[in-house]
């Protein structure tokens, strides 16, 4: 059983039900609560799960006390963001084992998502379905980024509530949990506080042209030159260049992206002047997708910060339109389900042909038959094998 696929399958099933009861808001909300907490439970019970634990488990077990890190820095966490080191140190200091540590991160992320999805008027299960498809890695594997993304989302929500000090606090703290947060935090600050362009749905056609032209024209040299020119630490530069080194011109998701842009061009209306800055911010996120589309390894890193916000935006824009033409919206939904099928099938085939079996389900209930040490050793060995034999092979240019 592949644990990472279970939330996708559950949300897909209930999304179909939700889409067929569009006018039964109370029932939709009841189903959403059930599905949301079910997915939260499934993600929460992961136990020494995923390819990254060969790095995170030794770090957590050997992390020094908060006071030691304050005075001397960490000897076991070199290259790791200081916010994450303190978070690990504090939780270990108060007596949390590794599962409680990972469960706390799950709670933080799902709290941010729950608050974000409060802004959706309808079709919340479909939003959760899209999230489980696009952000399955962050749900199960990426601990540092999960915290950074959560703080960034809470910061944007605070901005929408005109709580600007709270916004600055959240986004500033997010930088100390993952380097990739610097990129989106600086971008969001510029968009939200510096005068920029006016929102227009016509920009979505331009995005289509950019993403399609990017297939035939390489932005790699320009992006590399821009990266090395930025006033950022060398480790961050090397990380960005490493992610930009992996590209793929033709991906299935291209059709979904382009259809989304066409849908928004057709249906999007900016009638809420209080959110005009938010609309421009969403446009900038779409521009990032269009430019970095084929650099999927890099895009997957930064996209996690704005995927939940984009999902909320798209669903609200498409559900509140008064246009009777629904064919394009229906096409988008069908493409989402098709992409989900292709994605889950791909994961299944990868795991089936994998020697490491790193995605095989390991949950808290695995303790019934095995000890913690047995599970930890087995899964760390799987993770090491995955990175030695499969990760480098899958991420070659």
C-alpha positions as CSV (number, residue, x, y, z in Angstrom):
1,X,0.0,0.0,0.0
2,X,1.4,3.4,-1.0
3,X,0.4,5.8,1.8
4,X,0.9,9.0,-0.3
5,X,-1.9,7.9,-2.7
6,X,-4.6,7.3,-0.1
7,X,-5.5,11.0,0.4
8,X,-5.7,11.5,-3.4
9,X,-8.1,8.6,-3.8
10,X,-10.3,9.7,-0.9
11,X,-10.6,13.3,-1.9
12,X,-11.1,12.4,-5.6
13,X,-14.1,10.2,-4.6
14,X,-15.8,12.8,-2.4
15,X,-15.0,15.6,-4.9
16,X,-17.1,13.8,-7.5
17,X,-20.0,13.7,-5.0
18,X,-19.5,17.3,-4.1
19,X,-19.5,18.4,-7.7
20,X,-22.9,16.7,-8.2
21,X,-24.5,18.5,-5.3
22,X,-23.6,22.1,-6.1
23,X,-26.7,23.6,-4.3
24,X,-26.5,21.6,-1.1
25,X,-24.1,23.8,0.8
26,X,-24.8,22.3,4.2
27,X,-24.1,18.8,3.0
28,X,-21.0,20.0,1.2
29,X,-19.6,21.5,4.4
30,X,-20.4,18.4,6.4
31,X,-18.6,16.2,3.9
32,X,-15.7,18.6,3.8
33,X,-15.2,18.4,7.5
34,X,-15.2,14.6,7.4
35,X,-12.8,14.4,4.4
36,X,-10.5,17.1,5.8
37,X,-10.0,15.4,9.1
38,X,-9.7,12.0,7.5
39,X,-6.8,13.3,5.3
40,X,-5.3,15.0,8.3
41,X,-5.4,11.7,10.2
42,X,-3.8,9.8,7.4
43,X,-1.0,12.3,7.0
44,X,-0.6,12.6,10.7
45,X,0.0,8.9,11.4
46,X,2.9,8.6,9.0
47,X,5.8,7.0,10.9
48,X,9.4,7.4,9.8
49,X,8.0,7.7,6.3
50,X,9.6,9.0,3.1
51,X,12.9,9.5,1.4
52,X,14.1,12.5,3.5
53,X,14.1,10.7,6.9
54,X,17.7,9.6,6.4
55,X,18.6,13.3,6.9
56,X,15.9,14.4,9.3
57,X,16.0,11.5,11.8
58,X,19.8,11.8,12.7
59,X,19.5,15.6,12.8
60,X,16.6,15.4,15.3
61,X,18.2,12.7,17.4
62,X,21.5,14.5,17.7
63,X,20.4,18.1,17.8
64,X,21.8,20.2,20.7
65,X,19.9,22.1,23.3
66,X,18.4,25.5,22.4
67,X,20.9,27.2,24.8
68,X,23.9,25.4,23.2
69,X,22.8,26.4,19.7
70,X,22.3,30.0,20.9
71,X,25.9,30.2,22.3
72,X,27.8,28.0,19.9
73,X,25.6,27.2,16.8
74,X,24.8,23.6,15.8
75,X,27.5,21.1,14.8
76,X,25.0,18.6,13.4
77,X,22.8,21.1,11.5
78,X,25.2,22.8,9.2
79,X,23.4,24.1,6.1
80,X,20.0,23.8,7.8
81,X,18.0,26.9,8.4
82,X,18.3,28.2,12.0
83,X,14.5,28.4,12.6
84,X,14.2,24.7,11.8
85,X,17.1,23.9,14.1
86,X,15.6,25.7,17.0
87,X,12.2,24.1,16.3
88,X,13.8,20.6,16.4
89,X,15.8,21.5,19.5
90,X,12.9,22.9,21.5
91,X,10.6,19.9,20.7
92,X,13.3,17.4,21.6
93,X,14.1,19.4,24.8
94,X,10.5,19.1,26.0
95,X,10.6,15.3,25.4
96,X,8.9,14.8,22.0
97,X,9.9,11.7,20.0
98,X,10.3,11.9,16.3
99,X,6.7,11.0,15.5
100,X,5.4,13.7,17.8
101,X,7.8,16.1,16.1
102,X,6.5,15.2,12.6
103,X,2.9,15.2,13.8
104,X,3.3,18.8,15.1
105,X,4.4,19.9,11.6
106,X,1.4,18.2,10.2
107,X,-0.8,20.1,12.6
108,X,0.8,23.4,11.6
109,X,0.4,22.8,7.9
110,X,-3.2,21.6,8.1
111,X,-4.1,24.6,10.4
112,X,-2.8,26.9,7.7
113,X,-4.7,25.1,5.0
114,X,-7.9,25.1,7.0
115,X,-7.7,28.8,7.5
116,X,-6.9,29.3,3.8
117,X,-9.8,27.2,2.7
118,X,-12.2,29.2,4.8
119,X,-12.0,31.8,2.0
120,X,-13.6,29.3,-0.5
121,X,-17.3,29.8,-1.0
122,X,-18.0,26.3,-2.3
123,X,-16.3,23.1,-3.6
124,X,-13.8,22.9,-0.7
125,X,-13.4,19.1,-1.1
126,X,-12.3,19.7,-4.7
127,X,-9.8,22.2,-3.4
128,X,-8.5,19.6,-1.0
129,X,-8.3,17.1,-3.8
130,X,-6.2,19.5,-5.9
131,X,-3.9,20.1,-3.0
132,X,-3.3,16.4,-2.3
133,X,-2.4,16.0,-6.0
134,X,-0.1,19.0,-6.4
135,X,1.4,19.0,-2.8
136,X,1.6,15.4,-1.9
137,X,5.3,15.7,-1.2
138,X,4.9,18.5,1.3
139,X,2.1,16.6,3.1
140,X,4.4,13.6,3.7
141,X,8.1,14.5,3.3
142,X,9.2,18.1,3.3
143,X,9.2,19.1,7.0
144,X,11.2,22.4,6.8
145,X,9.2,23.6,3.8
146,X,5.9,22.6,5.3
147,X,6.5,25.0,8.2
148,X,7.8,27.8,5.9
149,X,4.8,27.4,3.6
150,X,2.3,27.4,6.5
151,X,3.8,30.7,7.9
152,X,3.7,32.3,4.5
153,X,0.1,31.4,3.9
154,X,-0.9,32.7,7.4
155,X,1.0,35.9,6.5
156,X,-0.9,36.4,3.3
157,X,-4.2,35.7,5.1
158,X,-3.2,38.3,7.7
159,X,-2.5,40.8,4.9
160,X,-6.0,40.3,3.5
161,X,-7.4,41.0,7.0
162,X,-5.3,44.2,7.0
163,X,-3.2,43.0,9.9
164,X,0.1,44.1,8.3
165,X,2.4,43.7,11.4
166,X,1.1,40.1,11.7
167,X,1.8,39.6,8.0
168,X,5.4,40.9,8.3
169,X,6.0,38.7,11.4
170,X,4.8,35.5,9.7
171,X,6.6,35.9,6.4
172,X,9.8,37.0,8.1
173,X,9.8,33.9,10.3
174,X,9.1,31.7,7.3
175,X,12.5,32.6,5.8
176,X,14.2,31.0,8.8
177,X,12.7,27.6,8.0
178,X,13.4,27.3,4.3
179,X,15.7,29.2,1.9
180,X,13.1,29.1,-0.9
181,X,10.8,31.3,1.2
182,X,13.1,34.3,0.5
183,X,12.0,34.3,-3.2
184,X,8.3,34.3,-2.6
185,X,8.5,36.6,0.5
186,X,10.4,39.3,-1.4
187,X,8.1,39.0,-4.4
188,X,4.9,39.2,-2.3
189,X,6.2,42.2,-0.3
190,X,6.9,44.1,-3.6
191,X,3.5,43.2,-5.1
192,X,1.6,44.0,-1.9
193,X,3.2,47.3,-0.9
194,X,4.7,48.8,-4.0
195,X,2.5,50.2,-6.8
196,X,2.4,47.8,-9.8
197,X,0.2,47.1,-12.8
198,X,-3.6,47.0,-12.8
199,X,-5.3,43.7,-12.8
200,X,-6.7,42.6,-16.1
201,X,-7.9,39.2,-17.2
202,X,-6.2,39.8,-20.6
203,X,-2.9,39.0,-18.9
204,X,-3.9,35.3,-18.8
205,X,-3.6,35.1,-22.6
206,X,-0.1,36.5,-22.3
207,X,0.7,33.8,-19.7
208,X,-0.4,31.1,-22.2
209,X,2.0,32.5,-24.8
210,X,4.9,32.7,-22.3
211,X,4.4,29.1,-21.1
212,X,4.1,27.7,-24.7
213,X,7.1,29.7,-26.0
214,X,9.1,28.5,-23.1
215,X,9.0,25.0,-24.5
216,X,11.0,26.1,-27.6
217,X,13.1,28.9,-26.0
218,X,15.5,28.2,-23.2
219,X,15.4,30.7,-20.3
220,X,18.2,28.7,-18.5
221,X,21.1,31.0,-19.2
222,X,19.1,34.2,-18.3
223,X,17.9,32.6,-15.1
224,X,21.3,31.4,-14.1
225,X,22.9,34.8,-14.7
226,X,20.1,36.5,-12.7
227,X,20.6,34.0,-9.8
228,X,24.3,34.5,-9.5
229,X,23.8,38.3,-9.6
230,X,21.4,38.3,-6.6
231,X,22.8,39.4,-3.2
232,X,22.0,36.1,-1.5
233,X,24.2,33.5,0.3
234,X,26.3,31.2,-1.9
235,X,24.6,28.1,-0.5
236,X,21.2,29.5,-1.6
237,X,22.7,30.3,-5.1
238,X,24.0,26.7,-5.4
239,X,20.6,25.3,-4.3
240,X,18.7,27.3,-6.9
241,X,21.2,26.4,-9.7
242,X,20.9,22.7,-8.7
243,X,17.1,22.9,-9.0
244,X,17.3,24.8,-12.3
245,X,19.6,22.1,-13.8
246,X,16.6,19.7,-14.0
247,X,14.2,20.5,-16.8
248,X,11.6,18.8,-19.0
249,X,10.1,20.6,-22.0
250,X,7.0,18.5,-22.5
251,X,4.9,17.7,-19.4
252,X,1.3,16.5,-19.1
253,X,0.5,19.4,-16.7
254,X,1.1,21.9,-19.5
255,X,-2.4,21.3,-20.8
256,X,-3.8,21.8,-17.3
257,X,-1.9,25.1,-16.9
258,X,-3.0,26.5,-20.2
259,X,-6.6,25.5,-19.7
260,X,-6.6,27.2,-16.3
261,X,-5.3,30.4,-17.9
262,X,-8.1,30.2,-20.6
263,X,-10.7,29.6,-17.9
264,X,-9.6,32.6,-15.9
265,X,-9.5,34.8,-19.0
266,X,-13.1,33.7,-19.8
267,X,-14.6,33.9,-16.3
268,X,-12.4,36.1,-14.0
269,X,-13.9,39.4,-12.9
270,X,-12.2,41.8,-10.5
271,X,-15.1,43.5,-8.7
272,X,-13.6,43.5,-5.2
273,X,-11.3,46.6,-5.0
274,X,-10.3,45.7,-1.5
275,X,-8.5,42.6,-2.9
276,X,-6.9,44.2,-6.0
277,X,-3.4,43.7,-4.5
278,X,-4.2,40.0,-3.9
279,X,-5.3,39.6,-7.6
280,X,-1.9,41.0,-8.8
281,X,-0.1,38.7,-6.4
282,X,-1.9,35.7,-7.9
283,X,-1.0,37.0,-11.3
284,X,2.7,37.1,-10.3
285,X,2.4,33.5,-9.1
286,X,1.0,32.4,-12.4
287,X,3.9,34.2,-14.1
288,X,6.3,32.2,-12.1
289,X,4.6,29.0,-13.3
290,X,4.7,30.2,-16.9
291,X,8.4,31.1,-16.8
292,X,9.6,28.1,-14.8
293,X,7.2,25.5,-16.2
294,X,9.9,23.3,-17.7
295,X,12.2,23.7,-14.7
296,X,9.8,21.5,-12.8
297,X,12.2,20.6,-10.0
298,X,12.7,24.3,-9.1
299,X,9.0,25.1,-9.7
300,X,7.8,22.3,-7.4
301,X,9.8,24.0,-4.6
302,X,8.4,27.5,-4.9
303,X,4.9,26.4,-6.1
304,X,4.2,24.9,-2.6
305,X,4.1,28.4,-1.2
306,X,1.3,29.7,-3.4
307,X,-0.6,26.5,-4.5
308,X,-3.2,26.8,-1.7
309,X,-3.8,30.5,-2.5
310,X,-4.1,29.8,-6.2
311,X,-6.5,26.9,-5.6
312,X,-8.7,29.3,-3.5
313,X,-8.5,32.0,-6.1
314,X,-9.4,29.7,-9.1
315,X,-12.4,28.0,-7.4
316,X,-13.8,31.3,-6.2
317,X,-13.4,33.0,-9.6
318,X,-15.0,30.1,-11.5
319,X,-17.8,29.4,-9.1
320,X,-19.0,33.0,-8.7
321,X,-19.2,33.8,-12.4
322,X,-22.7,34.4,-13.9
323,X,-21.7,33.4,-17.4
324,X,-23.8,30.4,-18.6
325,X,-20.9,29.0,-20.7
326,X,-19.7,26.2,-18.5
327,X,-18.0,23.9,-21.0
328,X,-14.5,25.4,-20.3
329,X,-14.9,25.0,-16.6
330,X,-16.0,21.4,-17.0
331,X,-13.0,20.7,-19.2
332,X,-10.7,22.1,-16.5
333,X,-12.3,19.8,-13.9
334,X,-12.0,16.8,-16.2
335,X,-8.3,17.6,-16.9
336,X,-7.7,17.9,-13.2
337,X,-9.0,14.3,-12.7
338,X,-7.1,13.1,-15.7
339,X,-3.8,14.6,-14.4
340,X,-4.5,13.1,-10.9
341,X,-4.9,9.7,-12.6
342,X,-1.7,10.0,-14.5
343,X,0.2,11.3,-11.4
344,X,-1.1,8.4,-9.2
345,X,-0.4,5.8,-11.9
346,X,3.1,7.2,-12.2
347,X,3.7,7.0,-8.5
348,X,2.4,3.4,-8.5
349,X,4.6,2.3,-11.3
350,X,7.6,4.0,-9.8
351,X,7.0,2.3,-6.5
352,X,6.3,-1.0,-8.2
353,X,9.6,-0.9,-10.1
354,X,11.5,0.6,-7.1
355,X,14.1,-1.4,-5.3
356,X,13.9,0.8,-2.2
357,X,10.1,0.7,-1.8
358,X,10.5,4.0,0.0
359,X,6.8,4.9,-0.5
360,X,5.4,1.7,1.1
361,X,3.0,2.6,3.9
362,X,4.5,2.9,7.4
363,X,2.2,4.3,10.0
364,X,1.9,4.7,13.8
365,X,0.0,1.4,13.8
366,X,3.0,-0.4,12.4
367,X,4.2,-0.4,16.0
368,X,1.8,-3.2,16.7
369,X,4.1,-5.7,14.9
370,X,7.5,-4.0,15.1
371,X,9.5,-1.9,17.5
372,X,10.3,1.7,16.8
373,X,14.0,0.8,16.2
374,X,13.1,-1.9,13.7
375,X,10.9,0.5,11.7
376,X,13.4,3.3,11.9
377,X,16.3,1.2,10.7
378,X,14.4,-0.4,7.9
379,X,13.0,2.9,6.6
380,X,16.3,4.8,6.8
381,X,18.0,2.0,4.9
382,X,15.2,2.3,2.3
383,X,15.7,6.1,2.1
384,X,19.5,5.8,1.7
385,X,19.1,3.2,-1.1
386,X,16.6,5.5,-2.8
387,X,18.9,8.4,-2.8
388,X,21.9,6.3,-4.0
389,X,20.2,4.3,-6.7
390,X,17.0,6.1,-7.7
391,X,16.9,9.8,-6.8
392,X,20.0,10.8,-8.9
393,X,18.8,8.7,-11.8
394,X,15.3,10.3,-11.7
395,X,16.7,13.9,-11.5
396,X,19.3,13.8,-14.3
397,X,18.8,16.4,-17.0
